[in-house]
C-alpha cells in the first residue's frame, strides 16, 4: 500500500500519515479520536504566536496537551 515509515530529521515516524493543524477543527477531543485511526502524528489547533507570547487563556485551552488525555 502507500504507507511507509517516515523520517523527519532525527524523528522517526511509524508511517507517513500526519493530521495537519486546522483552525477550529483539531482541538484535543478531535486529535484523540483521529489518533485512534492510526496516523503517526497529530497536530494541535492553529494558534497565534502573539497569543502564545502573551499567554492568552483561550489559546492555552486550544493547545491543551495534558498527559492524561494526550494521544499516544
C-alpha positions in Angstrom: 0.0 0.0 0.0 1.1 3.7 0.3 2.0 3.5 4.0 5.7 3.5 4.8 7.9 4.7 7.7 8.8 8.4 7.6 11.9 10.2 8.9 12.0 13.9 9.5 15.5 14.9 10.7 16.2 12.6 13.6 12.5 11.9 14.3 11.3 8.5 13.0 7.6 8.0 12.5 5.9 4.6 12.1 4.0 5.7 9.0 3.6 8.7 6.6 0.1 9.8 7.8 0.1 13.1 9.6 -3.0 15.1 10.7 -2.5 18.7 9.6 -3.3 21.5 12.0 -6.6 23.1 11.2 -8.0 26.2 12.9 -11.4 25.4 14.6 -11.1 21.7 14.0 -8.1 20.0 15.6 -8.9 20.5 19.3 -7.9 17.9 21.8 -11.0 15.6 21.6 -10.7 15.6 17.8 -7.0 14.7 18.0 -7.7 11.8 20.4 -10.3 10.4 18.0 -8.2 10.9 14.9 -5.2 9.2 16.6 -7.3 6.1 17.1 -7.4 5.7 13.2 -3.6 5.3 13.1 -1.8 8.4 11.9 1.8 8.6 13.1 1.4 12.2 14.2 -1.4 14.6 15.0 -1.0 18.4 15.4 -2.7 20.9 17.7 -5.0 23.6 16.7 -3.5 26.5 14.8 -2.7 29.4 17.2 -1.4 32.9 17.1 2.2 33.3 18.1 1.2 36.6 19.7 -1.5 35.0 21.8 1.0 32.3 23.0 3.6 35.0 23.8 1.0 36.9 25.9 -0.2 33.7 27.5 -3.8 34.1 26.4 -6.1 31.8 28.4 -8.3 30.8 25.4 -5.2 29.9 23.4 -3.8 27.8 26.3 -7.1 25.8 26.2 -6.7 25.3 22.5 -3.2 23.9 22.9 -4.0 21.7 25.8 -1.9 18.6 25.7 -2.3 17.3 29.3 -0.6 14.0 29.5 -3.6 12.0 30.7 -5.6 13.0 27.6 -2.7 13.1 25.1 -2.9 10.9 22.1 -0.3 8.1 22.2 
